[in-house]
Amino acid sequence: MGWIPSRLGVVLIQCCVVVGNRFSKVDFVHKGFVQYGINGHVIKELSVRAELRFPKCSQECLLENDCVGFEICDVSSSPLTCRLVHMSPEFVGADSGQCQHFGKDTDMLYTCAGYPSVSTCLSGLTAPSRTVAGSYLDCSDCNCVAMNTLVSGVYEIAILGDVILVNCVIKDGHGYTVVLQRSDGSVNFNRTYTEYETGFGSPFTEVWLGNKYLHELTSKTVTEMVIELRYSDSSFRYVDYLDVYVGGASSHFLLLTWAYSGNASNMMNVNNSRSFGANDLDPSGCKCPMLSFGGWWHDCCATPCGLTMPYNDPIHPFGWECGTESTVRLTSATMMVRKG
């Protein structure tokens, strides 16, 4: 086999993927050797030519949401096999492993906003604008993270046994876990019911944390929900619910809210006691056309705008108070929860 040196950690592969005006630069490090017959950790396999094995495998991994690394396997004369993986397997010695495992070492997101072209931006490769602030795997929410740090940012925590990245807003000594974040329309919110259940997007840009996690965060104790809204005229509005509950999967993540306050309208009252729907499942049976644009606890389209609607859509726009946002446009929204 044409293996690279077997001393772990000495081989570094850097890969960039450009999406819009952002690009991600990821370092992959050689972690060890794996037997080809061990495949429970594999997402998918593809064939690659030997000379393209590193750029092809690393780029394919960046385009796969759950990919944490890749393996290059020499199991035939040609071509090589590239396996994308969602977890690290059990490593073996170099003599008995047909696959080399490369795992993500660093994952940094840069922005190209303000550069005359993407190529000009990439040639500079300035300092990363967004990085993970820390890891607290004994924490299941940001209120726990706030007991260890006073700095807001993206942290690694564990909810329902899943290790995930969440955006933590820490203020007044409390930590709020961000469950919805919209700011630029870079993430498509027209998703399936299952995608809304498990979550999508990125805490660095736009994100839906996932209804199963939202249920876990709100079902054990009194939980506050805050929604912050920012507008094109630089104004700021908010709503605060002193208690919110999202049911489990059997209730289609039924929403209940109590004790509203704030300077924005109580629009969640319209959605109270409603189940969650998406483009492929409408538990209400109303056939609300808004579900074709984004999932929500819609009351048969009682309001024509919403926080999961597309940016600048003329019929069902991204918004909160539809009647008052004809001239002043909603530009960003953050929905976050905190256990009481």
N, C-alpha and C positions, 0 to 999 in steps of 0.2 A: 504493500500500500504506500501511496505517496503522502504519508502522514507528516504533519508539522511537528516540531519538537514536543515531547510529551510532558515537559515540566509545566505544571498548571499555572495559569495566570500570565504567561509570558506573551501570549498571542492576543493582540488587541485589534478588533475590526471596528471601524467607524463607518456609520451609514447615515445618510440624510434622506428624508422624504419631505417633499414640498407640497403643502395643501394651502391654496390661496396665498395669503401673505405671511403664512407661518411655515416654519419647517422644524422638524424634529431631528436632533443629532443624538444617536444612540451608540454607546460603546458595548460591544460584545466581547466577552473574555472566555478563553478556553478553560472549561471547568473539569473535564474528565472524559472517560471512555465508557461506552454503553454497549451492551449486547443488542444486536439488531432484533432479536426475538422478543425483547422487552419493549412493548409499545402501548401500554395503558396510558402513558402520558402524552401520546402523540395526537395532534390535532389533524394533520394531514401530511401526505407525502407528495413530492414532485421530483421529476428527473431534471438534473442540471448537468451541463457540460463542465468538465473539470476546471477550465479556466474562468468560469463564471460562478463557481460555487459560493464564494463569499459574498459578492454583491447581490446575487440573485436570492440566496437564502435570507440574508439580513433584511433586504427590502421587502420580501414576502412576509417576514415576521412582523415588520412594522405596520403592514397593512391588515394584519389579523388581530382583532381586538384582544383576544385572550392569550396571545403568544408572548412567552417570556424568554424564549430562546430557540435555537435550532440545532439540528444534528446533521452532520455530513457522514453518510454511510457508504462504504465501499463494499458492495455485496455482489457486484458483477464487474465485468471488464469495462463497460462503458454504457450509458453515462453513470454518474454518481447519483445517489439518492439523497434528497434534502428532506428532513422531517421537521415540521414546525411543532413545538411542544408548549404545553400550558403549565408544566411544573417540572422540577428537577427529578430525575429518576435515581435509582441506585447505581453508583459508578462501579466499574470493574477495572482490572489491570489492563494496561495497553496491549498486552499479548492476546487477551481474550475478547476485547471489544472491537466490533466492526464499525462503530459509529463514534465520532468525536462530538462532544456536547459543548455548545457555546451559549452562555447565558448573558442576559442584559446586566451590565455593570453600572452604567449611568444612563439616564434618559432625560435629556434637556430640551426644552421647547424655546425656540427663538422666534422673534417677530421680524418680518421684513417691511413692516409699515414705515413709510417715510423714505424708503430707498427708491431710486429711479427705476430699478429693475431687480428681479430676484437674483440674477447672476451677480450683480454688484453687491447685493446683500450677502450672498453665500461666500463671496471672495473675502469678506471681512471676518466672518465668524467671530463676532464680538461676544462679550460675556453673556451667559444665559440669562433670560429675563424671568424664567420661572423654574424653580427647583422644589423638590420635596423638602419640607422643613424638618421632618423628623418621623420616627417610628415609635408607636406606643401600642404594641400588639396585645397588651393587657387591657386596653380600653375598647369599649364598644360604642362610644359616642364622644363628641367634642367636649362635653362637660367634664369628662374624665381627663381629656388632654389638657384642659384649662387648669387642672390641679398640678400640672407639671411645667407649664409654660404660660406666659402672658402674651405670646406672639401669635397673631393670626396667620394662617397659611394652610398649605396642603399637607396633611399628615396621613401616615399609614396606620390604620386601626383594624380591628377584627370584629365584624358583625355576623352573627349566625355562623361563626366558624370560617367565614370568608375574609381573607385579608384584602382590603380595598383602600383606595386613596379617597379622602374626603377633604373638602374645604372647611376649615374651622374658623368661624368668626368669634374672636374672644374679646369681650368687652364687659366692663363692670364686674370683673371677676368670674363671669360665666362663659361657657363655651357653647356656641350654637352650631349644630351640624347642618350644613347647606344641603338641601334635598333637590332644589331647582335653582338653576343659574342661567340667565339669558343676558347677553350683552352685545352680540354683533351678528347673530344669525348664521354663525359658522357651522352649527350642528343642525341636522335635519330632525325635527321632532315628529314627523309623520311616520310613526313606528307602530309595530304590532303590539298587541296586548302583552305578549310574553316579554318583549323588549322593555316595555314600561315596568313590568314586574321585576326584572333582573337589573335594569338600569342601563344607561348608555351615555355617551359623551365623555367629557374630560373635566375634572375639577379645576383645571388650569384655564378652561375657556367656557364652554357651556355644558351643562350636565343635568340629567335626571338620575338621582341616586338609585332609585328602584323601589317599587311599591312594597316588595317583601321586606326591605330594610326600613321603610317608613312605618310599616306595621310594627316591626320590632321596636323601633324607637319611640312609638307612641302608645303601646298597648300595656306597658308594665306599671306606669305611674302617671300622675298628672304631667302633661307635656305642653309647654308653651310653643306657639307657632308665630313667627314674625315674618311678614312679607314687606320688603323694602322696594320702593319704586322710584326710578329716576327718569326725568323727562327732558325733552329737547330744549326747554328753556332753563335748564339747570335746577329746576325745582325738585324737591324731595318729598315723597309721601310714604306713609306706611300704614299697615294694619297689624294689630297684635291680638291674638286669641290666647287667653290665659290657659285654656285647655283644648286639646285637639286629640281625636282618636281616629286612627285608620284601621279598619278591620282587616282580617286575614283573607286569604285567597278564596275561602268558601263564601265570603260575603261580597266578592269582587271588590275588595278593598274599600268598603263603605266608609264615607267621610262623616264625622261628627265634630262640630266646633261649638265652643261656649265662650262667653265673656269677651265680646269684641271691644276694642278701643282703637284709636288712631285718627289720622287726618285724611285718610282715603276711605272711600265707600266700603261698606261691609258686603262685598261681592260674594264672599264665601257663604254667606247666608243663603244665597240662591242655590248653592251646590250642597247645602247641608242635607244629610241623610240620603245622599246619592251614591250609587256605585260607580266605579271607574270603568270607562270605556275607551276603546282605541279603534283603529281603522278596520280591524278584523273581528271585533267583538263589541256589541252594544247591549249590555245587560238590561238597560231600560226599555229596549224595544222601540224607542222613539224614532230611530233612523236619523238621528241628528247629523246633518251634513258636516258639521264642524269636526266630527270624528275622522273625517277623511283628510284632515289637516294636522291634527294633533290630539293626543289622548287627554282626558280630563274627567272630572266628576260633573258632566254636563247635565243640566236640567232641561232636556229636550230643546237645547239651543235657546234658552231664555235670554241670553246675552250674545251678541254677534261677535265679540272679540274674546281673547283669552291669552293666558301666559304661555301656552304651547302652540299658538298659532304662528303662521309664517310672518316674517318681517315684510311690511309694505304690501300685504295682500289687501286689495280694495274691498273685499266682501267680508272676510273673517281675519282681521289684522291682529298682530301681537298688541295686546292692550289689556287694561284693567277696567277703567270706567269708560265704556265705549262712547257714551253721549258727550263727554267732556274732552275727548281726545282728538277732535277733528282738526284743530290747529296746533295744539301742543301734543307732540307724539311721545309715547312711552319708548324709552331707549334701552332700559335695562331693568331686570327684576331679579330679586334674590329671595327665595323662600327657605326658611331655616327653622329648626326645632331645637328645643332644649328641655330636658327632663327637669321637672320642678324639684 
